[in-house]
Amino acid sequence: MQKILDAIMSGTATGEDYAAMEVPESYRAVTVHADEQEMFAGVATRDKDPRKSIHLDEVATPELGPGEAIVAVMASAVNYNTVWTSIFEPVSTFGFLKRYAKTSELAKRHDLPYHIVGSDLAGVVLRVGPGVTAWKPGDEVVAHCLDVDLQRPQGHNDTMMDPEQRIWGFETNFGGMADMALVKANQLMPKPDHLTWEEAASPGLVNSTAYRQLISKNGGALKLGDTVLIWGASGGLGSYATQMALAAGATPVCVVSSPDKAELCRKMGAELVIDRNAEGYKFWKDETTQDPKEWRRFGSKIRELTGGRDVDMVFEHPGRETFGASVYAARKGGTIITCASTSGYMHEYDNRYFWMNLKRIIGSHFANYAEAWEANDLIARGLIHPTLSKSYSLENAGQAAFDVHRNLHQGKVGVLCLAPEEGLGVRDTAKREKHLEAINRFRNV
């Protein structure tokens, strides 16, 4: 690995140089273990600690198959799916890997007693498998996390509709939180050349997810003049949704949980911000009973900020805790787009506010190939910026996941893999200087 790292750090190694290097037989990877799936039995979700279940192991390099690539990973990032994997909720991911292994001889590689996590990466291509023509050793890349073969017709119009669609590093093995990663070559995209490795690694999953959910015709199809309620507006997903809403000429109403997070939203350019903790909203009286009075109080606060307007759409991802309020808050004919359920996936809402007011609920999951590329292009052009706040070493990936699980973070939390320190990998310094303030907006908050 040191020879590979030296070549990357030199900035002068050619594709032929990389092709001539030997790929190591093993590498460091952040894993969870199949024999620990029951370690948190009886423990409340909030009290499950990823630092106990996440390991740094030396693992065998997988066989490279047709249409695949092996990437030397300089940096990765934590997403909530890493938290889910580490606490074995809502189900253990080892079930995903076993089901995947049954689909083909090549897929059997993924059924192992360990699961290498991570659905983001930035790095350098080391090898490509048979049939790969778009990428070659030495290419600097980022990866989106859509794993699909497109052998079924259902996905040919929208790749997310393929029945064998999976999220790499969550529903597959050999994820990005490691010194090397195995990906399908069609996951690769050009690394934005004005960003460091850790900055470039951080947007992939959440930026693409926010793009489909908010901008794409498959999601909310946000337009000029719309007002959109964004939960967790300074977090991993919400920070990109907030930027996109502003760039599209819409008005975000940003919901956050602290004054620091509110200030971050204002720094992004948002003017309408609700600190839900300061306002004391309690949408549930107890574990089984919601409080419609709190929905109405929340709706009044939104109208106070917007000059009497209800929101055209709601960017939903907390799930159970907020969904009833989200359905209530959307205007007549409005839309609630949901992509996750970080507070619980059994949603409840009052159907009277839904059906009688002609509202819509849209499910949105990651992004198709075209949407992922479009989202990455926004980053590369400096129209949307990374929201990286902090990076950990590979050895401290458990702490990084713990921070996200406990909502102790802002924006995205990065993980340095092969990169020995932050700040490396910038190729276009002039472009970077132009956007430096925005790039660093979330740093060390």
C-alpha positions in Angstrom: 0.0 0.0 0.0 2.9 2.4 0.7 4.0 2.2 -3.0 0.5 3.0 -4.1 0.2 5.9 -1.6 3.6 7.2 -2.7 2.5 7.2 -6.3 -0.8 9.1 -5.5 1.1 11.6 -3.3 3.6 12.3 -6.1 0.9 13.6 -8.4 3.1 12.5 -11.4 2.5 8.7 -11.6 1.0 7.6 -15.0 -1.6 5.1 -15.7 1.2 2.7 -16.8 2.9 3.2 -13.4 -0.3 2.2 -11.6 -1.0 -0.7 -13.9 2.5 -2.0 -13.2 2.1 -2.0 -9.4 1.1 -5.1 -7.6 -2.3 -4.9 -5.9 -1.8 -6.1 -2.3 -3.3 -9.4 -1.2 -4.9 -7.8 1.9 -5.7 -4.3 3.2 -7.1 -2.5 6.2 -10.9 -2.1 6.3 -13.6 -1.0 8.8 -15.9 -3.9 9.5 -18.7 -5.3 11.6 -18.7 -9.0 12.5 -21.4 -11.5 11.9 -20.8 -13.3 15.2 -21.7 -10.0 17.0 -25.1 -9.4 15.5 -26.8 -10.0 18.9 -24.4 -7.9 20.9 -27.0 -5.1 21.4 -29.9 -7.3 22.2 -32.2 -5.5 24.7 -30.4 -2.2 24.4 -32.3 0.9 23.4 -31.5 2.2 20.0 -30.0 5.4 21.3 -27.7 3.5 23.7 -26.2 1.2 21.1 -22.6 2.2 20.6 -20.9 1.9 17.2 -17.6 2.1 18.9 -18.2 -1.4 20.3 -19.2 -3.0 17.0 -16.9 -1.4 14.5 -13.5 -3.0 14.0 -10.4 -2.2 11.9 -9.3 -5.5 10.3 -6.9 -6.7 7.8 -9.0 -8.4 5.1 -8.3 -10.3 1.9 -8.5 -8.4 -1.4 -11.6 -9.7 -3.3 -11.4 -11.2 -6.8 -11.9 -8.5 -9.5 -14.8 -9.4 -11.8 -16.1 -8.2 -15.2 -17.3 -4.6 -15.2 -15.7 -3.9 -11.8 -12.8 -1.8 -10.5 -10.5 -1.8 -7.5 -9.9 1.7 -6.1 -7.2 2.9 -3.7 -9.3 4.8 -1.2 -7.8 8.1 0.0 -10.9 9.1 2.0 -14.5 8.0 2.8 -17.4 9.4 4.9 -20.0 8.3 7.4 -23.6 8.1 6.3 -26.5 7.0 8.4 -26.5 3.6 6.7 -23.1 3.0 8.4 -24.8 3.7 11.8 -27.6 1.3 10.9 -25.1 -1.4 9.9 -23.1 -0.9 13.1 -26.0 -1.2 15.5 -27.7 -4.0 13.4 -30.9 -2.0 12.9 -33.6 -2.2 11.6 -32.1 -5.5 10.5 -28.6 -7.0 10.3 -26.9 -6.3 6.9 -25.6 -9.8 6.9 -29.0 -10.9 5.7 -28.5 -8.6 2.7 -25.2 -10.1 1.9 -26.5 -13.7 2.1 -29.4 -12.9 -0.2 -27.0 -11.2 -2.7 -24.7 -14.1 -2.6 -27.4 -16.4 -4.0 -27.8 -14.4 -7.2 -24.6 -15.4 -9.0 -21.3 -17.2 -8.6 -19.5 -13.8 -8.5 -21.9 -12.5 -5.9 -20.9 -15.3 -3.5 -17.8 -13.2 -2.7 -20.0 -10.9 -0.6 -21.1 -13.5 1.9 -18.3 -13.2 4.5 -18.2 -13.3 8.3 -17.4 -9.6 8.2 -19.0 -6.6 6.4 -16.8 -3.8 5.1 -18.9 -0.7 5.5 -18.9 2.7 3.8 -20.9 4.1 0.8 -18.6 7.0 -0.2 -15.1 7.2 -1.5 -12.6 9.4 -3.2 -9.4 7.7 -4.6 -7.5 6.4 -7.5 -8.4 3.5 -9.8 -5.9 0.6 -9.5 -7.4 -2.1 -11.7 -10.4 -2.5 -14.0 -12.0 -5.8 -14.9 -12.8 -7.2 -18.3 -15.1 -5.0 -20.3 -14.3 -1.7 -18.6 -13.4 1.0 -21.1 -14.5 4.3 -19.5 -11.9 4.1 -16.7 -8.2 3.1 -16.4 -5.6 2.8 -13.7 -4.6 6.2 -12.4 -7.9 8.0 -12.8 -8.9 10.1 -9.8 -12.5 9.3 -9.0 -15.4 9.4 -6.6 -18.0 6.7 -6.4 -21.8 6.9 -6.1 -23.3 4.0 -4.2 -25.8 2.6 -6.7 -24.9 -1.1 -7.4 -27.0 -2.5 -10.2 -26.4 -4.7 -13.3 -29.4 -3.6 -15.3 -30.1 -7.1 -16.6 -33.9 -6.6 -16.0 -36.0 -4.3 -18.1 -37.6 -2.5 -15.0 -34.5 -0.4 -14.5 -33.9 0.7 -18.0 -35.8 4.0 -17.7 -34.8 4.6 -14.1 -32.0 2.6 -12.7 -33.3 2.8 -9.2 -36.3 0.7 -10.3 -34.2 -2.4 -11.1 -35.3 -5.3 -8.9 -31.6 -6.1 -8.2 -30.7 -2.5 -7.2 -28.5 -2.3 -4.0 -26.6 0.3 -2.0 -22.9 -0.4 -2.2 -21.3 -0.8 1.2 -24.7 -1.3 2.9 -26.4 -4.1 0.9 -23.1 -5.2 -0.6 -19.7 -5.9 0.9 -16.3 -4.3 0.1 -17.4 -0.7 0.9 -15.4 2.5 0.9 -14.2 2.8 4.5 -11.0 1.0 3.8 -7.6 1.3 2.0 -9.1 -0.3 -1.1 -12.6 -0.9 -2.3 -14.4 -3.0 -4.9 -17.0 -1.2 -7.0 -18.8 -1.6 -10.2 -17.1 0.6 -12.8 -20.4 2.3 -13.6 -20.4 3.7 -10.0 -17.3 5.8 -10.8 -17.4 9.6 -11.5 -14.6 12.2 -11.9 -13.2 13.6 -8.7 -13.9 17.4 -8.5 -10.5 18.7 -9.0 -10.7 21.7 -6.6 -11.4 19.6 -3.6 -9.3 17.6 -1.2 -9.7 13.9 -0.9 -11.9 14.1 2.2 -14.0 16.9 0.8 -14.6 15.0 -2.5 -15.5 11.9 -0.6 -18.1 13.5 1.5 -21.0 14.5 -0.8 -21.6 11.3 -2.8 -24.5 9.6 -1.1 -26.2 12.5 0.5 -25.8 15.0 -2.4 -27.2 12.5 -4.9 -30.1 11.6 -2.5 -31.0 15.2 -1.9 -30.9 15.9 -5.7 -33.3 13.1 -6.6 -35.5 13.9 -3.6 -35.8 17.6 -4.1 -34.8 18.5 -7.7 -35.4 15.5 -10.0 -38.7 14.8 -11.7 -38.6 11.5 -9.8 -38.8 13.5 -6.6 -40.2 16.9 -5.7 -39.3 18.7 -9.0 -38.6 21.8 -7.0 -39.1 25.0 -9.0 -38.4 28.7 -8.7 -40.6 30.3 -6.0 -41.4 27.1 -4.1 -41.2 27.1 -0.3 -39.7 23.9 1.2 -39.5 22.7 4.8 -36.2 21.0 5.4 -35.7 18.9 8.5 -32.2 18.6 9.8 -31.1 21.4 7.5 -27.5 21.5 8.7 -27.0 17.8 8.7 -25.7 15.4 6.1 -28.8 15.4 3.9 -30.3 18.7 4.9 -27.2 20.8 4.2 -27.3 19.8 0.5 -31.1 20.2 0.3 -30.7 23.7 1.7 -28.0 24.6 -0.8 -30.1 23.2 -3.7 -33.3 25.0 -2.7 -31.4 28.3 -2.5 -29.6 27.7 -5.9 -33.0 26.8 -7.5 -34.6 30.1 -6.4 -36.8 28.4 -3.7 -37.2 29.4 -0.1 -36.0 26.9 2.4 -37.6 26.8 5.9 -34.8 25.2 7.8 -35.5 23.1 10.9 -32.5 22.5 13.2 -31.8 21.6 16.9 -29.4 24.2 18.2 -28.3 27.8 17.7 -25.0 26.7 16.2 -26.9 24.7 13.5 -29.2 27.7 12.9 -26.2 29.9 12.3 -24.8 27.4 9.8 -28.1 27.6 7.8 -27.9 31.4 7.8 -24.3 31.2 6.6 -25.5 29.1 3.6 -27.9 31.9 2.8 -31.2 30.7 4.4 -33.2 33.3 6.2 -36.1 31.3 7.7 -34.8 29.0 10.4 -36.6 27.2 13.2 -34.7 25.9 16.3 -37.0 23.1 17.3 -35.4 22.6 20.7 -35.6 26.3 21.5 -39.3 26.3 20.5 -39.9 23.2 22.6 -41.9 21.2 20.0 -43.0 17.8 21.3 -45.0 16.1 18.6 -45.6 13.0 20.7 -47.3 13.0 24.1 -45.9 9.5 24.7 -44.6 6.6 22.6 -48.0 5.9 21.1 -49.9 9.3 21.0 -49.1 12.3 18.8 -50.1 15.8 19.8 -52.0 17.6 17.0 -51.8 20.9 19.0 -48.1 20.8 18.5 -48.5 20.3 14.7 -50.7 23.4 14.6 -48.2 25.4 16.7 -45.5 24.3 14.3 -47.6 25.3 11.3 -48.3 28.7 12.8 -44.5 29.2 13.3 -43.9 28.4 9.6 -46.6 30.8 8.5 -45.2 33.5 10.8 -41.8 33.1 9.0 -43.2 32.9 5.5 -45.7 35.7 5.7 -48.7 33.4 5.8 -47.6 30.7 3.3 -47.7 27.0 4.0 -44.8 25.0 2.5 -45.2 23.6 -1.0 -43.1 20.5 -0.1 -41.5 18.9 2.9 -38.0 17.3 2.7 -38.6 14.4 5.1 -36.0 12.0 6.5 -36.4 11.8 10.4 -39.5 9.6 9.9 -41.7 8.6 12.8 -40.9 11.5 15.1 -41.8 14.2 12.5 -43.9 12.6 9.9 -47.3 13.6 11.4 -46.1 17.2 11.6 -44.8 17.0 8.0 -48.1 15.9 6.6 -49.9 18.6 8.5 -47.5 21.4 7.5 -47.6 20.9 3.7 -50.0 23.2 1.9 -53.2 22.0 0.2 -52.0 20.0 -2.8 -48.5 20.0 -1.3 -45.9 17.2 -1.4 -44.0 15.3 1.3 -41.0 13.5 -0.1 -39.4 10.9 2.3 -36.0 9.2 1.9 -35.3 7.8 5.3 -36.6 7.1 8.8 -33.8 7.8 11.2 -36.1 8.1 14.2 -38.3 5.1 13.3 -39.9 3.7 10.2 -43.4 3.1 11.4 -44.9 6.5 10.4 -48.2 7.8 11.6 -50.2 10.8 10.4 -53.8 12.0 10.4 -55.2 11.1 7.1 -57.8 13.8 7.2 -55.1 16.4 6.6 -53.8 14.3 3.8 -56.7 13.1 1.7 -59.0 16.1 2.2 -56.2 18.5 1.3 -55.1 16.5 -1.8 -51.5 16.1 -0.7 -49.0 13.6 -2.0 -46.3 11.4 -0.4 -43.4 10.4 -2.6 -40.8 7.8 -1.6 -37.3 8.7 -2.8 -34.3 6.4 -2.5 -30.7 7.4 -3.4 -30.5 8.4 -7.1 -30.3 6.8 -10.5 -27.1 7.0 -12.7 -28.1 10.2 -14.4 -29.1 11.9 -11.2 -25.9 10.9 -9.4 -23.8 12.3 -12.3 -25.8 15.5 -12.4 -25.4 16.0 -8.6 -21.7 15.4 -8.8 -21.4 17.9 -11.7 -23.0 20.5 -9.4 -20.1 19.9 -7.0 -17.5 19.9 -9.7 -18.8 23.3 -11.0 -18.8 24.9 -7.6 -22.6 25.4 -7.6 -23.0 23.1 -4.6 -20.3 22.7 -1.9 -19.2 20.0 0.5 -20.4 20.3 4.0 -17.6 18.4 5.7 -17.2 19.5 9.3 -14.6 17.0 10.6 -12.5 14.0 9.6 -11.4 11.1 11.6 -8.7 8.5 10.9 -9.6 5.0 9.8 -8.7 3.8 13.3 -11.3 6.1 14.8 -14.1 5.3 12.4 -16.2 4.0 15.3 -16.1 7.4 17.0 -17.1 9.0 13.7 -20.2 6.7 13.5 -21.0 7.4 17.1 -21.0 11.1 16.4 -23.5 10.7 13.6 -25.6 8.3 15.6 -25.9 10.8 18.5 -26.3 13.8 16.2 -23.2 15.4 17.6 -22.0 16.4 14.1 -22.7 19.1 11.6 -22.9 18.4 7.9 -20.8 15.3 7.0 -18.1 13.5 8.9 -15.2 12.3 6.9 -12.8 9.3 7.4 -9.2 9.4 6.1 -8.2 6.1 4.7 -4.9 6.0 2.8 -4.6 9.8 3.0 -2.1 10.5 5.8 -3.6 14.0 6.6 -6.2 16.4 5.5 -5.8 18.9 2.8 -4.3 16.7 0.0 -5.5 16.1 -3.5 -6.3 19.6 -4.8 -5.5 19.9 -8.5 -7.2 23.2 -9.4 -6.1 25.8 -6.8 -7.6 28.7 -8.7 -11.1 27.2 -8.6 -10.7 26.3 -5.0 -9.7 29.8 -4.0 -12.8 31.1 -5.6 -15.0 28.9 -3.5 -12.9 28.5 -0.4 -15.2 30.3 2.1 -18.1 28.1 1.1 -16.0 24.9 1.1 -14.9 25.6 4.7 -18.3 26.8 6.0 -18.9 23.7 8.1 -15.3 23.1 9.2 -14.6 22.6 12.9 -18.1 23.9 13.9 
